[in-house]
Amino acid sequence: MKLRKAVTLIGMLLIFTLLLAACNEEDGGESGSNETSSGDAKSVKFMHLWPEGSSAQHYKIVNEIIADFEAENDDITIDLEVLSNEQYKDKITVLSTSNELPDVGMTWAAGYMEPFVNGNMFASVDDVVESDLSDSFVEGTLDGFAIDDTTYGLPLELNISTVFYNKSIFEEHGLEEPETMEELNEIVKTLNDNGVNPIALGNRDAWTGSMWYMYLADRLGGDEDVLSEAINREKSFEDPVLIQAAEEVQSLIDADAFVQGFNGLADEEAKSMFMSEQAAMYLIATWDLPNFTTNEDVPQEFRDSVGYFQFPTVDGSGDVNNYVGGPGVGLFVAENSDVKEEAKAFASYFLQQWGEKAVTEVGVIPATKVDAESLDLPEMYVDVLNDLNAATNITLYADVQMSPSAAQVHLDMIQALFGGEVTPEDFAKTHEDTLSQE
């Protein structure tokens, strides 16, 4: 009896499905169409990487911009999809294989976006810049989103990475901001001796560990940007500076500088440890400034206890005004979009609305110009802006400088280096072999 009922139910479901399919065929049946059911408005598909859970302020502002845009453009609707950073990267890669990118999405600069441009997947946005945004961007920020003098992305953020720390924990143990790696090592020892996790690190994502490696390479390189020169093939990746930087990474690991299990933790988990005061320090970029300044979901007591310091010198070498950073994400418009003009109109509107909102409501540094003196900004935000003004050099994140295939090798090797699975020499050689074959 149960089997007969199950067969009957399946049959009814099958008939219902066929009826729906027939109705769809009569209506055109094109689920991928950019026309809404009314047939009047056009739909622009937009993907971003700021989920409400981990990037509440970003998420809120994006939704406000979308609502305002739709109110001013009743013939256009925005079809939104939101993913976490790593999920976003994975999905964009999958969509690119069938050239089915969203009409508007997010990209990183330089080597990351080059394959998309070479595959004719990103549209030129020179016309958007020239007509609507000609004097909007901070000097130099567009450069990373241009290939062969054509702009393919509209940058939203300008970031530098720095070491955030818990002032309350430091004060409790009589610690001060370190200026040298020797002083940082002493802080690590003191915290470990007192049962406190020194540094939160989620290296499952690997770009987090890459920032530590990059800073060590920068400081040891002195006046030379050895890492970028190796990536650009002006130097070998087997340069002694780059090998020594890998040795310094493993010295930090031997000193138990990082939380237990760091190679298996995601960055979000490490961030949670820092923000729940389970670790004293956390190296991250200024895209996380909202969590330490303006995010009302984060307890005020914690926000008041967060400070930051510039990455220390190493063996007496390095300029503390050199930063790892550069333009953050930017908007792209898909070349094969059926609603390219509407997509460009939305991207342009988004950029024009983003700048001041990013400063006052999100607390990040936008790639577009803002009149900071006229705004009421958190003290930490002002300090970061002053640091940017005094910056000697900003080295673009290594995985962004590289092509996606080389970047993956780099991230895999960062994981292996931090996990003690390769020697510093093998780490450097694998990079050199990979880069020399491109």
N, C-alpha and C positions, 0 to 999 in steps of 0.2 A: 504493500500500500504506500509506504514512504517513497519507494522508488518511483511508482507511478506519479505521485504528486510532484516529485522533483523533475521528472521528464516533462510533465505538463507545464510547470513553471518556466523551465528553460525554453520550451516552445513559445510560450507567451512573450518572454523577454526577446526572443529572436524576432518574432513578428513585429514587436514594438520598435526594435532597432531598425528593421528594414523600412518601416513606415517613416521613421525619422529621417533615414537616409534619403528616401524618395522625396520628402519635403525639402530637404536641403538641396537636392538636385534641381527641383523646380525653382528654388530661390537663387540658383547660381552655384550653391555648394562650395564656395571658395572660402574656407576657414582662414586662409592667409591674407584675405583682402584687407586693405587699409580703409575701406568704407565702413561706416557704422550702419546699424540696422535702418536708420532713417534715410540713408542714401545721400544725405546732405553733407555731414561733417566728415572730415578725413581724420584717421587715427594715426598718430605717430608713436611707434613703439620705443620706449626709453628704458634702458637698464642702468642701474647704478649699484654701488657697493657699500652703502651706508645703512645697514639694518637698524631698526628702531632699538633693538636690545643693546647693541654695542656702540652705536653712534646716534644717540637720541636727538641731539641738537641738529646734526646734519640732516637726519631723516625729516625732522619737523620743518626745517627751512626749505628743503626740496619740495615737500608737499605744499607749502605756502606758495612757492614760486609757480608750481604747476597750476594751482587753483587760480592764481592771479592771471596767468597766461590764458587759461581756458576762458576766464571771465572776459578777457579783452579780445579773444579770438573764438567766437562761438562756432566757427566753421572747422575748428581743430580740437580733437580730444587727445589726451596723452594716455597711452596704454603702458602702465608702469610695472616693472619687475625689479625686485630688490633682492640682492644676494650678498653673502659675506664676501670678503676680499678673495679668499682662495676659491670659493665656489664660483665667484664671478670669473676669475681667470680661467678656470676649467671650462665653464660653459661657453665663454667667448671663443676659446680654442676649438671646441666641438662645433659651434655654429660656423666658424670660419672655414671648416673643411667642406661645407656645402654652400658657402657664400650666402648664409642666411643671417647675417648680423642684424641687430636691432637698428632702427632708423637713426637713433642717437644712442650712443653708449660712452663708456669711459675707456681711456687708453693711457698708457704711460709713454714717456718720450723716447727719443733716440732709438736704440737697438730694438726695444720691445716692439715699436710700431712699424719698424722697417719692413718686415715680411708682409704685413697687411697692406702697406703702400705698394710694395712690389707686386703683390697679388691683385692690385687694382680694387681693393675692398674699401678703402677710405677715400672719401671725396675731398677735393681741395676746398679749403674754407678761406682762401685768400679774399674772395668776394665779400664774405662776412666781415672779415677784419677791416677791409678797405672802406666798406660802406657804413658799418655800425660801430666798429671797435678800434679805429685807427690810432687813437691815443690812449687806449684803456689799460694796456699792460705795463707791468714793471719792466724796465729795460732788460733785455736779454732773455726774458722768460719764454718768448715765442720761439727762440732759436732751436730749443730742443725738440720742438714739434714740427720743424721744417726739414724737408729732404729735397735736395737739389733746388733750393730757393722757393719751394712751394710749401705752404702751411697746411698740415693735415689734422691738426688738433688745436683746441682752444684751452690753454691751461687754466686750471681753477685754483691751484694751491702753489705756494712756495714754501718748502720745508727745510729745516735743518734738524739734525739729530743731536741730542744732548743727553746727559745723564741726569735724570730726575732722582731726587732722594727725599727721604722722610726726615724732616728737620727734628721732629720729636725723638726719633730713634737715635739720631746723631747726638743730640743734646744729652740724652739719657746716658750715653756711653762716652761722653766727653770728646766727640769727634768733630773735625772741621772739614770743610770742602778740600779735597786733595788737589794739588797743583802738579804733582809728579806721579808716575806710576808706582814709585817706591812708597809714597804716602797712601796711595790707593790700596796697595798690598797690605800695609799696616792696618788700614781700616777693615779689610777683609778678615785679617787674623783676629782683630779685637772682636768683631761681630761673631765669628765662629766660636771663639773662646767663651762667649756669653750666650751661646745657643740661639743666635739670630741669623736668619738667612741673609747673606750679603746682597746678592744680585738676583733679581727675577729675570729669567731668560726662557723664552719658549722657542727653542730651536728646531722644533718639528717643521716650522715654516722656513727655516734656513736663512732667509734674508735678514732675520734678526741677528743671527751669529755673524753674518756677513758684515754688518755694521761695526761690530767689535773688531773684526779682522781689518776692515778698511781704515779705521782710526789708527790702529797700531801701525799699519803700513804707512799711513800719512805722517805720523809723528816720527817714525824712524827714517822716513825719506827726507826729512828736513825741508829744504826749499824746493825739492823736486816732487812732482806728482807722479811718483814711480808707478803706481797702480794703473792710473789712466793711460800712461805712456805704454805700459805693457799690453793693455787691452787694445790700444790703437796701433800696436806693433812697432812702436818707436823704441821699445826696450823688450828684453826677454822677461817672461814671467818667472824665470829662474834667477832673476836678479837677487843678490844676497839680502836686500832689504825685504823682499816679499817672502823669502824663506824665513828670515828672522821674525817677521810679523806672525807667521804661522807658529813658530816656536813660542812666542809670547802668549798666543792663545792657549797653547797646551800648558804653559806655566800657570796661567790663571785657573785652568781646570784642575791641575795638580794641587793648587792651593784651596780648592773647594770654594771658589769665588761665586759659583752659580748654585741655584737651588737644585736639590736632588731631582734626578730624572729630567733635566732640562732638555735633553735631546728628543724626548718623547712628548714634551708639552707644546701645545699651540701657543702662539703669542697671546691670544685672548685669555688663556689660562694663566700665563705669566703676569699679564696686566692685572688680572683679578687678584693675584697674590700680592702684588705691590699695593693695590688700592685697598686691600683688606689688611694692610700693615703686617703681612707675613714675610716681607722682604724689605730691605732698607733702600735698595737702589734699582733703577730700571732705565736702560738705554732705549730711547724711542724718539721718533720724530715729533715735530711740533704739530702734527695733525692730531695729536692727543692732548693738546693744550686745553680744549674744552673740559676734559675730565678733571683738570687741575685748577680750573678757573671759573667757568660759567655754568657748568652742568649742574642744575639744581637737584638732579637725582643722586648726586654724589654728596655725602655729608660735608657740611661746611667745615667742620673740625678737621677732616682729612685734607680738604683743599687748602686750608690755612697752613697745614704742616708740610706742604710740598715745596721744595726748592729745586734748583738745578745748578750744575756746574759744567764748565767746558771740559772736554776730554783732556786728561793730563798729558804732559810731555813724557817721553819714554827715553830713558838713558840720556837725559839732558838735551834731547833733540825734539824738534817740532814746534810749530806755531799754534798756540791754542786758539787763535782766531781763524784757523783753517777748520772747515766743517764738512762733514758728510751730509749731503742733502741734494737740493735742486728742486726743480718743478715737480709737483706731485701729479695727480691725475688731471687729465684734460678731457674735453668732450670731442668725440668724432661724429661725423655724419657718414652713413653708409653710402658708398658709390652707387649701389644697385637699388637704393630705396625707391619705392614707388611714389613717395611723398617727399622728395628731396628738398623742395623749396620750403615746404612746411617744416621739415626737420631742421633746416638751416635757420628758419625764423625762430623756432623754439630754442635752438642752441644759442643764438644771438641774444634773445630775451633773457635766457638763463644767466649768461655771462654778465649782462648789464645789471641784473638784480642781485647777483651773488656777492659782489665785492663788499659792500657795506654790511650786508646781512652776515657774511662770513665773519666779519670782525666783531660786530656788536652782539650778535645772537648766537654764533657758533663758537667764536674765539679762536679761529685759525687764521693764518696769514694767507690772504688771497694773492693770486698772481696779477690781479688787476689793481690799479692805483686807488688808494683811499686817502682821504685827508685825516690822518691819524690824530692830529692836534685838535680837531674839532669834536673828537669822540671821547666818551668816558670809557677808558679801557682798563682792564685789570693790570696791576703792577707787573706781573710776570710777562704779560703780553708786551708791555712797553719795553721791558728788559730784553726780550727776544728781538724786537724791532731794532733796538740799539745795537745788539750784537750783530745783526745782519748788516747794519750800516758800517760797522767796524770790521766786517769779515775780510780777510786777506784772500781766501779762496774757498770755493764750495765745490767739492768733488761729487759728481753725480753717482748715485747708487750703482754699484758694479753690475748687478744683474740687469739694470735698465740700460747701461752702456752697451751691454753685449747683445748679440742676436739671441732669440729665444732658445736655440739649441745650445749655444755656448753658455747662456745663463743657467740652463738646467744642469749642465755639467758643473758649473761653479757652485750652485746650491747643493748639489749632491756631494761635492767635495767638502763644502763647509760642514755638512752633516757628518761626513766621515772624519774630518779633522777634529771637530769637537767631540766626536765619539771615540777618538783615539784609534781609529781604524787605519789611518795612513800616517806616514811620517811627513814632516814639513817639506822634505825634498820631493817626495812623491806627489804631494799636494800641488807643489809648484810645477812639477813636470807634466802632470795631467792637464793643467791649465795651458801650459805652453804648447803641448801637442795639439790640444783642441783649437786654440786660437790660431796657430800657424797653418791649420788646414782650411781655414775659412777664406 
